[in-house]
Amino acid sequence: MYQEQKILIGKSGEENVYILPRMANRHGLIAGATGTGKTVTLKVLAESFSDCGVPVFLADAKGDLAGTFQAGENSGSIQKQLEEMKLESFDFHGYPVTFWDVFGKKGLPLRTTISEMGPLLLSRIMNLNPTQSDILTILFQIADEEELLLIDTKDLRSMLLYVSENAKEYSLKYGNMSKQSIAAITRAVTALEAVGGDQFFGEPALDIRDWICTDEQGKGRISILDCGELMQNPVMYATFLLWMMSELFEMLPEAGDCEKPKMIFFFDEAHMLFDDAPKALLAKIEQVVKLIRSKGVGIYFITQNPADIPGGVLSQLGNKIQHALHAYTPAEQKGAKAAAQSFRANPEFDTLEEMTRLGIGQALISVLDEEGIPTIVKKCRILPPQSRMGAVSEAEREAQIRGNLLYSRYQEAIDRDSAYEFLQRKAISDAEEAERKKEEEARQKQLEKEEAARQKQLEKEEAARLKQLEKKETAQQKRVNSAINQAGRSAAGTIGRELGNTVGKTFGGSFGKRLGGNMGASLGRGLFNTLFKK
């Protein structure tokens, strides 16, 4: 309830207990066991911030915050409570509400892109080991350098395949990226799609500036995220909340100390944000919580036990509302004692004892005063909500969703040209190029084969021609040699006979003839051999 430019939470006896708007961005905690009234407190604060003109985001785990857009009903128990608390100016009315749902079933589809989520948060969602996380970071860098848009899980899957196929080339620059690790990341993407990642990652992506607005009466718009299905995957729920904080931190300019926050976030089941989170992620959460205050954003964690919040974050929560905390076991008693010691003591009662005896709707409250100093803890009774408490019918919810001005912007998904489409075209182009190259190589081989066959035929024909020529030359040579031999014999014979006749005449008689004939024949053969056989 907003009055006197302050946010009224409850009453401690006759005294009103307020949160000062200018101190609301110092964050806060709403803690308490199940059934002690945390949801009512969350709703009362959300309504008060809206009345103050501050936009609000809250996660609805059970669906009982959906009635916020409708006026509450003045039942007998609430009327009695109002009379006891003397809330004369209290009135019932609804608030400007926008329903959101990651799965698009109970609200406007809430989407973001793979690039906006980033490798660190994405690694946590997919439960990747350090090596796989490093590879995913490299993949994002490659996509950035090659101007490939990573919008949805199809894009991420395509990039993984592309990097795997070119791992040898990229390893020269980025180091070894084993195909086994890339395959493990691909399996993680498949698992992410199975729990709704294919719906969460896409476009149009949420523009958080659409949450930072007021209605025509100046009331801050309350964005309600239906988390019934989302919380079935605690890691995805927690990572989504962290993404929202990171987006706000990066988007909003420095604001310094404001008279009132620019926006307030309520994170229910806050322990999911920290359970099993690696050190790097816890460090990022703590950094965002510390620094986002300067952007004018307040974050309120809702959980059962303050021990669910890491000390570095818990120390940043200036406004604390502690409902009943059961302490039956030694561990629970230790946690309750630590929670009690985190409050500034009130000499009128024992904080630990009162904490374990609080009734439904009662809480111990300590807020920051004008100087930013925690006030003494007070036992208070929380105000009732001004809007309807509880779920709404499907017809009421659907009418509210369709009547929202943002319906036309976010309802229909858009599949923009991104890495998946580019790499598909590249694969087709590469395949066509490979086919052309293969055909060219085959054609070249055929030409070479035909040329080789033609050359072989020419060589064969040349060999046959040379053989025929050689044969002709051999026959001709034989004829020449035969003629020469015949001429030689005839000439030698003539010379021999003439010489023989000369010898015969010289010696006379039959002896001379025989001697001349023998000598002529012998001289003729010798002369022939000397002249023609060599």
Helices and strands as residue ranges (DSSP letters): E 2-3, E 6-12, E 15-19, G 21-26, E 28-31, H 38-51, E 56-60, G 66-69, H 76-85, E 97-101, E 108-109, H 114-125, H 130-145, H 153-165, H 167-174, H 179-194, H 197-200, G 208-210, E 222-226, G 230-232, H 234-251, E 263-267, H 271-274, H 279-291, G 292-295, E 297-303, G 306-308, H 311-314, E 319-322, H 330-341, H 351-355, E 362-366, E 378-382, H 394-402, H 407-410, H 419-507, H 509-528, I 529-533
